[in-house]
């Protein structure tokens, strides 16, 4: 079926308004190009036939082609004509067909209009439809169809599959028609905040890849740079998932939230975990939590739950190295990882059109930038999040409506955002800093009093006046998630980090006033290994930092973060001063890690021993822990850590090597059998033997006599047999626990994708009606 050139009526200025669940969707607001794509998707879903799309400039005036099945061998081709108007009140007239008469006659003669459908977002009266069908009959069309706004809206509302394919329609109706009382209040509030943005959403290849990954694997990890659209895809897919009455969508912020929210008796949960490994910098405590939570996640998938995680590329890359073999298999092999970075020019153009069209810019501003928008869409590193800012006057003050300025806005977003934040009134900046020092968000009813007071003292504004600014910043710089005020986008925090780097007096106040969680997870010391996007504490503030470290609450979770900071983020000077002034810090207790070589407490002890400041009793305690890990738990991961290995006195280290050969090696065949009997069938079969095989590698590297080699070979053979046996048990287990949860409503069709390229030359720009 062929779709001919789309025609647009120039509209009168329109008023943007909300649409209730039973009123028309605002199809007049989405632009001619998006309406054309919507029509082709409607045809494809309703008819169940593949749609082949040709753009206007490349097909002699025809936009899309699909085939209609027939009872005879030949498949007659039908034509669809789209007609879009930006005037919500416009009704179809018989004269609207006049311009197509010659085209229809040519198509009939060519055998391409056995069926002819005229699709429009205008309302259609029955007498007009009857007259148009008669006119088409007279031209030789055997099956004429006139499809107006009412029919299209009815089809959209009746097809979850169609809404999955063209999800921007979610933003055109009332939230109550999509998200109901089944959601928890927190997740509902989050989706509530996203609904106004969904009408600007453009489904891309990344969107479809994410949906397919969830269908195939039950989980997907979306990777991308800041502002690349990861969270938007998460919000869209979560909203789609919420439509099934048997499902509950939970929007979480950490692996601990998942462990608390997973109910094995509720197989219909969809977990959306944004910035799963940290928002601006890697959260090492999240990595540790995921290392243990992934086994539960695998079990949850087996029970019918589904997962969507997002992360910045560089943060996940750092987490991946830390996780090593403890990573989720689908993430390790990349089968459930989607890079959202690459967009075609057409996708970029439609994204930019939507954000400018639906934004708050004046019509005169849109008219002035309209000629330059194709150049912005052609920017190689185009980012959807930056396109959204072009539609917001708060971010474009002082931006000249020239091509060079607009292109630079897209090419250098961080620099422009820093300038924008710096240009805000001091009181508005104070509000942003108040949120910044409360890493998890500022809750007016439950906040860190010293941190808030530090911001008030720093800026000279009372806490009440600072909070009064939140409403003014809502929607642009801040958002309200439940009861907490958070940044509208993590890049706001990035910009503040860069601003604060240049203001030592502010840094001093923040070190004294920011929450300890913010300091331990988001800051790093000058002269320590560089951590991207972390706020660097200059050496001039070492004493203030040490004072804060010494006041860290003695709690297992925060002790773990403290030891990690001392091990990896503290400079030599800060570490030495902290241990000298607060020697009892090294005696605190914290969680144990899965691999002892990654234990931050023992790493801190190893660093202290290297500096000759570790008490003897703590060194012997550490040596006992390392020996027990190797001999009892088969954990030899610390052998690669020189400083940690030095915690064991030389004579005991020699004895440990002998014990591994004389006592541990002869028992490993029996240990392999014990492991095989007690395995978790939701885990990968070979994952249970990684520590055991690591011990074999250590022994083999230090001992080469024939008897030892024979024992090592026997043990490896037993492990191989055990893995095969477990694989068989796992297959039986999987077959008996088939996922019966229906997630088909989020499955989309796979289409031929065009690769990212330069703009396609067309007769008509997608931006033609952006200022109407």
N, C-alpha and C positions, 0 to 999 in steps of 0.2 A: 504494500500500500504506500502510496506516495503522498507526502505532506508538502504542499506548495508554500510559496512565500508567505510569511506572516505579515499581516497588515495591522497597523496601529492607528487608532484615532487619537488625535491630539486632545488631551483631557483639559478640563477646567481644573484649577487648583483644587486639590482634594484635602480633606481633613482626615487625619489618621484617627481611628477609633477602635475600641475593643469590640470583639465579636463573640457573642454568647455561644453555647454549645449547640444550639439548634438554628442559629442564624447562618447566613452564607459565610463561607471563608473569604478572606479578603484577597481574592485572586487578582483584583485590579492593581494591587500594590507590588506584585512580584516581578514586573517587567516582561517584555515580549519574549526574550530568550528563555527565561525560566518557565514561562507558560508553554512555550513550544516543547520544551523537554518534558514538562508535566503531561502534555497531551500524548506524547509518544509513549510515556510510561503507562498512562491510562489505557491506551490501545493494547499495549503488550500484556498488561495484567488481565484486562477484561477478556481479550480474545485468546490469551494463552499462546500467542505466536511470537517468534523472534522479530524484533524491530531493528532494521538497519537504517542508521541515521546518516544523511548527507547534508552538509551545510549549504547555505544558500548560494554561495559563490561558486560551488563546485559541481552543481547538478542542474544547471539551467533553470533555477527557480524552484526546485523541489527540495524540501527539507528533510523528510524521513520516509523510509519505505518499509513496509512489512507485508507479509503474505497472509491471505485468508484461506483456510482449508476449504476444499470443495469435494463433492462426492465423485467427481470425475478425476482422471489421472492428472490433468493439467491443473495448476494452481493459479487462478485468475488474480491479477494484481489490482488492489483497490487504492484509492487516493484519499488522503486526509488533508483538508485545508484548515489551517489555524488562523483565527482572527482575534487579536487581543486589544482590549481598550483599557486605559487607565482611569476611565470614568466609571465609578461604581454604579451610577444610576442609568447607564445607557442600555437601551433595548435593541435587539437585532431588527433590522428592516430588510425588506425584500431587495432594496437597492444595493445592499451590501454584497449581493452576489454578482452585481453587474460587472465589476472589474475582473471576475473570474470566468466569464462566459467563454471567451476565446480559448483560455487554458483548458476548460472542461471539454470543449469540442475536440481539441487536439488530443487530449488524453483518451477520450472515447474512441477516436479513430485509431489510436495506437494500442488499443486493448488494455489500457491501464486504469480504466474507470468503470469497470463492471460494478464496483461498489464505490461510492463517493460519500465521505463523511465531512460535514462542515462543523468544526468545533470552535466554540467561542466562550469567553467568560462573560459575555453579555446575557441578560435574561432573554428568554425566547417565548413569545406568545404562540399558542397553538395555531391560530390562523396564518401567522407569518411562516411558521414551520411548514404547514401544509402547502402554501403557495410556493415556497422554495423547493420542496420536494417535487411538485408538479413541473416546475421549470426545469429541474434536473432530468426528470423523466423525458421531457420533450427533447432534451439534448442527447438522449441515448443512454443515460445512466440507468442501470436496471435496479440497483438497490441504493437509493439516496437516503442519507441520515443527517438530521440536523440536531446537534448535541450542544445544549446551552449550559449556562452556569449551574442551574439546579441539578441537572443530571451529573455533571462532573463532581459537584460537591457530594452528592449522594454516593457516588462510586468511591470517592476518597474516604468518606466516613465509614463505609462498609468493608474496606480492605486494609487490614493492618499491613499486609505485604506491600501495598502501594505506598503507604505512609513510610515504610522502611526504605523504599526506593527513593522517595522524594520527601525527605523528612522536614523540609522547610515549612510544610503546611502545618506542622505542629504550632508554629508561632502565629498562625492566622486565626486561631479559635480560642475559646476560653479553656483555661487549664482544667476545669472540672470535667471536660469531655475526654481527657486523656489520663490524668493522674487522679485517683480517687482516694478514699480514706484508708486503703490498705497500706499505704506507706507509713513508715515511722515519721514522727513529726520532724526530726532532724533532716532526714533525707528528703522529705516533702518540701521543707523550706529551701533546701539547696536546689531542687529541681524547679521550684517556684522562681528562684532567682535567675534560672537559665531560660525559662520559657520565653520571655520577651526577646531573647537573642536567637531563638531557634528559627524564626522566620527569615533570618539572614543567612541561614546555613546552606551550604552547597555540598551535596554528596559527592565525594571524590573517590578515586581509586583506593585511597587509604581507608575510607569509610567502609567500602565494600570488602576490602581485605580483612578488616577488623571483624566484620560480621561473619565472614566465612571462617576465620580462625576460631571464633567462639563456637561456631557450629561444628567444626572438625575436632577441636581440642578441648573445648569447654573453658578456654582461657586465652587471653591475648594481652600482650604488653605493647603499648604504643610508645614509640620513642621519637623524640623530635627536639629541636631547639626551642628556646622560649618563644612564645607567640605563634608557634607553628600549627596550633589547632588541636592539640591532644585532648584537652579538657572538653572542647566542643564535641568531639566525637564521643567521648565518654558520656556526656550529658544526653546526646541524641540516642545512643544505643541503650542507655539506661531507661530513657523515657519509653522507647519502643518495648523494652522488656517488661515495663510496668503494666502494659496493656493486658497481659494474660492474667485472668483472675486468680490463677493458682500461684502467681509469683509475687515475691516481695523484693523490692529494690532497696539496697542499703548502700548509701554513700559514706565511705569510711576514709580515715586519714592515716592509718598506720596498721602494721601487721597485728598489733595487739588488739585493735578494734575488731579485726576479722576473727581472731581466736575467741573473743568474747561474743561475737555476733553469730558464729556458726552453730547451727542447731542441726545435728544429724537427722532429726526427725522431721525437718522441714526441707524437702528437696527442691523447692522452687525459689531459692534465694539467688538474686543477682547482685554481686558485690562490685561496686565501682570504687576503686582505690586510687585517687589522684595523687601524683607525686609520691609514689609508693616507697621510694628510697630516700626521700628528702625533697623539699621544695626548691631551695636555692643552693644548698650544699649537701653532700652526702651525709646522711644520718647513720653513723656507725652502729648505733643501738638498733636502728631499723634492719640493718644487714644481719645483725645477730638474731633478731627476732624472726626474720624471714627464714634464716637457716633452719630453725626449728618448726616454723609454721608451714613450710612447703609440704611437709608430709601430711598435715591436716588439710591443706588445700587440695592435694591429690585425692584424698579420701572424700572431700566435699564434692569434687567434680564427679567422682564415681556415684555419689548419692544424688546427682542431678543439679548441683549448684553450678553457677557460671560466674566467671571473673573477668573484669577488665581493669588492668593496671596501666598507669602512665608514668613516664619518667623522662627527664632531660637526658639526652644522649650521654653526655660526659659523666653524669651522676651514675647512670646505670653501668657504664663501662667500669667505673671505679668499684661499684658494688659487685659486678660480675667477677672481677679479679679477687675480691675478698671472699666471695661465696665459693669459688672454685667448684669442686665436685658436689657441693651442697646445693647448687643451683637447681631450679626446676628444669627437668629434662627438655621441655618444650621451649624454654628460654635459651638453654645452653646450645641446642642445635638450630635455633632460629626459626623453627617451624611455626611458633606462635608469637613471633615478634614482627611488628609492622612499623616501618619507618614512614612517618607522615610528612617528610620533608619535601618530596618531589610533587609538583603540581604542573599540569598542562597550562598553556596560556589561557585556554578557554575557561578552565577552572578558576584561575587567578582573576580573570576579567569578571566572571559572574560573582565571585566573592567580593571583589572591590565594588562592583555595581550595587550589590545588596547592602553593604555597609554604608555607602554614601547615600543611597536611595532611602534607607530606613533610618538614617542617623538624624541628628538634630541640627544639621547645618541649614542655613537659609537657602532659599531657592537661588538667590543671586550668587551665593558662594558656589553652589553646585554648578551653575551655569558658567562661572568663570574658570572652574577647574576641569570642566567636562572635556575640552580638547586635549588635555594632558593625561587623562586617566589611562589610555592605552599604554603610554610610556611607563606609567607606574606599574601596571599589570605585567609589563615585560621585564621588570627587574628580576635578575636571576635568583636572588635570595628573598623573593617576595614572601611575606609572612601574614597570614590571616589576622593575627592579633594586632598587627600594625595597621592593616587596612581598616579594622574596626575603629582605631583611633582617628583615622581621617574623617570618619563620620561624626566625631564628637568635638564640638567647638572648644571644649576645655583643653584639648591637646593641640589645637591648631592656631592658637592665638599668636599672632606675629608671623605666621607662615604665609609667605607670599604665594599667590595663586599662579606661580610660574612652573614650567616643567622641571627646571633644574631643582627648585626648592622641594617640589613634591617628590621627585625621584630620590633626592637626598633624604627626605623624611623616611622613605622605605629602606634605603640602603644603610642608613646610620641611625637606627631606631633608639639605641641606648643613649647616644649623645643628645638626641633631641628630647628624650624623656627626662634626662638629667636637667637640661635647660628648662623644661616645663615645670618640673618639681621645684627647681631653684627659684623660679619666677612666682611661685605661689606666695600668698601672704604669709607672714611669719606664724600667724595663729593656725593656718591650715597646715603648714609644715609641722607644727607642734603636734597636731592630731596624727599625722602620718608617723612621726617619731614615737608617739605613744603606742601605736599599733606595732611598730617595729620592735620595741623592747619587750613586747608580749608575743613571743614567737608563735604561740598557739592561737593568738587572737585576743582582743581586749573585750572582756565581759564586764559591763558596767556594774554588775551585781557581785562579781567575784574576780578581783584583779590583784596583782602584786602591788601592795601599797608603797613599799620603798621605790620600786621601779617607776611607778606613776609620779611619785613626789619628785624623783630625780628629773623627770622630764619637765615637770612644772617649774622647778628651780632653774633648770637649764634655759628654758624659753621665756620665763617671766610671766607666764599666763597661769591662771588658776585651773585646776583640773576640770571644774565645771565649764569654764569658757572653752577649754580644749575640746571637751566632749560635745559641746554645742556645734562644733564644726563637722561632726561626723555626717550629719544629714546633708550638708552642702557637698560633701565629697562622695556621697553614695551614688553608685552607678558609673562613676568615672574612675576614681582612685580607690574607693572602698566599697565593700559589700557587706551586708548583714547576713551571716550564716547562723541561723538559729538565734541565739542570744549574743553571739560574738561578732565583733567587727574585725574583718580581715581585709587584706589587700585584694582589690578587684583582679589583680594578676600578679604572679610572683615577680615580674619584671619591675614592679613598683619598689619592691624590696631591694632588687639589684641596684636601682637608681639611687636609693637612699644610701646603700652601702658605699657607692662611689662618692656621693656628696659628703658623707661623714668621714671618709678617708682624708679629705682635704681640710677638715676642721678639727684640729687637735683638741680645742677646748670642748667640743661636743663629745669627742671620743673619751676624754677623761670622765665626763659626766656619765656617759653610757656604761663605762666599765664599772663605775660605782653604783649605777642604778638599774641596768638591764637585768632581767631575770637570769638566774644562774644557768637555766636550760638554754637560753639564747647564747650566752657566752660559751658554754661547753660545746654546743653543736654548730654554731655559726661563725665563731671567731677563731683566729689562729695567730700565733706570735710571729713578729718579725724575726728573721733568721731561722725560722723553722721551714720544713718543706712547704712549698706553695700549694694552697688548696684553692681551686678556682671558685670565684664568687664569694669566698669567705672574707669577712672584714678583718684586716690585718691590724694587730695591736702593736703600736710602735714601742721600741725599747724604753722610751721615756716614761711609759706607763706600766713598766714591769712591776713596780712595787704595788700599785693600785690593783693590778690583776692578781698578784699573789695574795693580797688581802681578801679579795673576793673568793679565790679558790679555797682559802682556809676556812671560809664561812659556808662552804657547800653543806647542805643538810646531810646528815649521816643516814642515808637511805639507800637500799641496794641498787635501785635503778640509777639514782644520781651518782652513787659511788662508781658504778660501771662507767658512766659518762666521764666522771672525773679522772679515773685511771686511764681511760682512752685519751683524754686531753693531755695528761701528763706524759703518756707514752709517745704520742705521735704529733701533737700540736704545740706543745710547750717548747720554747727555746731552751738551750743549755742553762742560761742564766735563770730563767723563770723556774725551771725544774729544780735547780740547786737551791734557790731561795725558798721555794715552797716546802721542800723536804727539811731544810734547816729550820724554818720558822714553825712548821707544823709537822713534826716527825710522826705524829700519830695518824696522819693521812694514810701512810703505807700499811697500817694495821686494820684498816677498814675492810669490811666484807662486801662482796658483790656477787652477781650471777657468775656461773661458770659457763664457758663457751663449749660448743660441741667439740672443737679441736683445741687442745691445750696450747698449741703454738700461737693461737690467736687470742689467748686470754689477756685482756688489758692489764689486769692486776699483776700477773706474773711478768708481763712486759715492763710494767713500771718498776717492779722489783729488780728486773734485769738491768734496767737503765740506772737505777740507784746503785746496784752492785758495781756497774761499770765506772760510776763516779766515786766509788768507795765510801758511800754514805748509807749502805743497807745494813741494818743491825744483823748480828750473827744469827740470832734466833729466827729471823725472817728468812735468811738465806737457807738455813737448814730445813725450815718448813717448806720453802719453795722446792728444794731438792727432793724432799719426800714426795711432794705432789707430782713432780715430773717423773720420778722413778715409778710411782704407782700407776701413772698414766700409761707408761710403756709396758710394764709387766702385767698389769691387771686389765687395763682397758685397751691394750694393743694400740695406743695412740703415740706414735713417734714423730708427730708433726713438728715438735720443737727441735729436732735434730738439725733442721735447716736454719735455726736462729742462733747465731754464734753467741750473742750476749746471754740468751736464755740458757743455752747449754752450759755456759760458764757458771751458772748458779750451782751446778753439781760439782763438788770437789773432785779433783782429778782422780784420786784413788777410787772414789765411788763411781765415777764415770766408767772406769775400766771394769769395775765389777758389774755395772749395768750391761755392758756389752757382752760379758761372759754369761750373765744370767739369761740374756735373750737367746744366746746359742744353746746353752745347756738345759735351761728349764722351759723357756717359752716355746722354742721351735718344736721339740718333741710333742707338745700338747696341741699344736695348731690343727692337726687333722681332726681331733676330737672337738676342738673349739669351732671348727667349720661346721661340723654336724650339729652342734648346739645352736649355732646361729641360724642354720637352715630350718631347724624345728620351730623357732620362735619369730620368724620373719613377719613383717607387716606386708600383706599382699598388695597394698596400695602403693608401696614403694617399688622402685625399679629393682629387679632381682640382684644385679651385680653391685648395687649400692651398699648392701649389707656387709660386703667383704672388703671394702676399701681399706679400712684400718688394718685388717689382717694381712692383706697383700702388701701394705706399706711396711709392715714388720719384716716380711720376707725380703723385700727390696733392701732394707737396712742390713739385715744379716748377710745377704748375698754380697753386698758391697764391701763388707769387712772380713768375710770368711770365705775361703775358696777350696776347702778340702773336700774330697769325693763324698764322704758320708754326709756332710752338710748339704752339698749340692743335691744329693739323692733325696734327702728329706724335704728340701725346698720344692723339688719337682713333684714329689708325691702330694704335698700339700696343695700345690697349684692344680694338680689333676683333680683332687677332691673338691676344690672350690668350683672348678668347671662343671663337674657332675652335679654339685648342689645348685648351681645357677640354672642348669637345664631343668632340674626337678622343680625348682621354684617357678620357672617360667610356665611349666605345664600347670602347676597349681594356680598360678595367677590367671591363666587363660580360663580355667574352669571357674574361678572366682568371678572374673569379669563377665563371663557368659551368664552366670546366675544372678548378677546384679545389674542387668541392663538398665540404662537410664531411660525411665519412662516419662520424664518430664518433657513437656512440649515446648521446645524453643524454636519451632519452625517459623514463628512470626518475625524473628529477627534475621532470617536467612534471606539473602538477596541473590539476584541472578548475577552470574559472571558475564561480563561483557568484554568485547574487544576494547583494549585501552590504547589510546594514542600516547606516545612517549612525550615527555616534556620537550618543548621545542619553541621556536620563535613564533610570534603571532601568525595565525592563519589569516590570509587576506580575504576579507568578505566584502560584499556590497554594502553591508550595513553594520555599524558598530553596536555592540551590546549596550553601549552607554548613550545611545540615541535619546532615550526618554528619561535619563537619570535626573534631569532638572524639571520634569513635568509634574 
